[in-house]
Structures are given as structure tokens and as C-alpha cells.
Amino acid sequence: MATAVALTVERPDVSTLQGWVADAGPLGWTAVVLGVSGALMTPIPRTALTVLLGAAAGFPAGLAVAVLAGWLGGMGGFALGRLLGRDAVTRLAGPRLERADRLFQDRGFLAVVLARLTPVPFALVSYAAGLSSIRWLPATLGTAVGVVPGAVLHVGIGASVIGWL
């Protein structure tokens, strides 16, 4: 179905997207941040979204949206994992995961930063962190630090590719 929609629905070109972004205003930018953060809680690849942000918004604005939306989406997935699944996973896994869970609890910040730097899907890292015993503060700080390098790279690619088109 998604393929049929992609082939039949007229998509805006980059200059149209840039016009929409330029005319967005504060409410529009808020909607973009919330939309991207919501998308990051699904299997949509973060790389694709951040390249598109760079192409549509340019480097400074695209980077700001990518980092803020990455943090919000990451913590949203963390919260959902924590609230909806932590107790069930703990009951099912039992003592087998206790040791690994203690490791994540003790080194939560570093674990989250490193996971954000790997090619593991963004949403998977968010939900897995929420299911672990990582505390909120290390998860929050690890996500804030961990989203920056990829955002800089991918927004930069999107912003620079536009000059070639």
C-alpha cells in the first residue's frame, strides 16, 4: 500500500518544502519538531528524516530540529518502554537478565550514548533503554549527547546535497 501511495501521490519538490519551512512560523516549527519526534518512535529511519531536515530547513535550523526531536523522540520511546513493558520483561526474563541489567544501571549514560552512535534502529534503542533499569537522568543525558553526532552528519549531508541539485 505504501508503495502505491508513493507512486501515485504527487510529492513536493525540495524548493516547495523549503518554502513551507520558511513560512512555518513558531507554531509550524513546533509541529515539525513534534512530528519528527513522533516519527522517531516508529521504525522510520532517523537518518532519512535528518537528511530531509537538512535539505528542507538548511543546516542551522535542521540541526536544531534534529537534535530536539531526537531527544524528545528518544525519551518518548524510553518512557513508553518503561511504562508499558518493564514489569512484564522483568517477570519473563527473571534472573537471566539481572546481571546485564545491573551493568546498564551502573553505566547507563555510556550505554545510551554508545547505542545512539551505532546503526541500531533509533526506536529500538529507545524502547530497549526503557525496558532496562537505566535511570531517567543517565538516559536523558545519554540521548541528548548521543543524538548530536548523527544529526550533525546527516543534516549536513542534506543541507549540502541541495546545492548540487
N, C-alpha and C positions, 0 to 999 in steps of 0.2 A: 504494500500500500504506500509506504514512504517513497519508494522508487517511482510509482505512478504520480504521486504528488510532485516530486522533484522534477519529473519530466514534463508535466503539464501546466504547472503553476508558473506564471511569469515572476522571475526573481529580479529584484532591483540590482542595478549595477553599482559599482563602488562609489561613483560620484553621487548617486542618489542617496546611498547610505550616509555619505559624508554630509550631505545637505540636511538629512534628518537629524543627525547628531548635532550639527551646528545650530539648528533651530530648536533643540530639545528643551533648553532651559533647566532650572533646578529640578523640577518635577520629572522631566524626561530623563535626566541623568540618574535620578533616584530609581526610576523604573528600570533603566538599563542595569544598574548595579544589582537590584533585586532579581531581575530576570536572569542575569548571568549567574548569580549565586544560587538561584533555584535550579538552573540547568546543571550546575556543578554537583548537585546532589543526585543526579541521574547518570547513566552511563555515557553521556555525551563527553567526548574527549576535551579536556581543558586546553590542550594545545590548539585545537581548531578554533575554539572560542577566543583565545588570546591573540592568535594571528588575525582573526577577523576584527577584534577590537583595535589592533594596531592599524589595520587598513582603513577602518571606518572613522576612528577618532584621532589618529596620529599617535605619536609616541607619548607625550606627557599625559594627556587625558586617558588614553588607552591603558597606560601603565597604572594610573591611579584607580581606574575601574577594575582592572585585572587583579590588583593586589587586594583592594577592598572586597570585591566579590569573591575572590579566592578564599579570603579569611572567613567571610560570612558563610559561604557555601560549605567550607571545610568544617566550621564549627556547627553548622546546622546538621550536617551528616553525623558529626560526633554526638550531638545532643539526641538525635533520633536513635542512633545505635545504643546510647546509654539508657535512654528512657524506655525503648521498646524491646530491647533484646538482651541486655546484660544479665538479668536474672536467669533467663532461660538457658543462655550459653553456659553460665556458671554451673547450673544444675546438670546439664548434659555432659559437659567436659569433665567435671569433677577434678580429682587430684592431678590428672594428666597435664592440665594447663596451668596449674598453680605456680610452678617454677617459672615458666615463661611469663606469666602474668606479673610475678614479683619483679622480674627483670624489667618489664615495661614500666612498672610502677616506679622503680628506682631510677631508671634512665629515660623517663617519658619524653622530656624535651628533645633529647638527642634522637630518640627513636622516631619521633614525629618529623623532625627536620630531615633526617635521612630518608624516611619513607616518602616525603614530599619531593625529594630530589630524584627518586627512582622513576622508571617508566610504569610503575604500578598505577592502575587507574585511580584518579583522584578520589572518586566517590568511595571506592573500596578502602582506601587508606582512612578516609573519614569514618566510615562505619566500623572498620576494624578497631580503630583507636577508641571509639565509643564503647565497643564491646569489651575492651580490655580494662584494666584497673588504673590506667593513666589518669592522673588527677587533671582537673579542668585547667589550672594555670599552666602547667607544662604543655598541655595540648594546645591551648590558646597561643602561647608564645611560640611553640614549635611550628604551628601552622602559619603564624604571621611571618616568621623568618623563612620558613620553607617554601612559601609561595613566591617570594621575591625573585630568585634567580631565574626560574622558568618564565615568569611574567616578563622580566627584562628581555630575555632572549626572544620569546615568541612575539611579544608586542613589537619589539624592534624589527623582527623579520617582516611582520605585517605592514608596519609603517614604511619600511624601505622598499618593499616589493611594489608598492603603489607607484613609486617614482619610475618604475620600469614599464608599467602598463601604458 
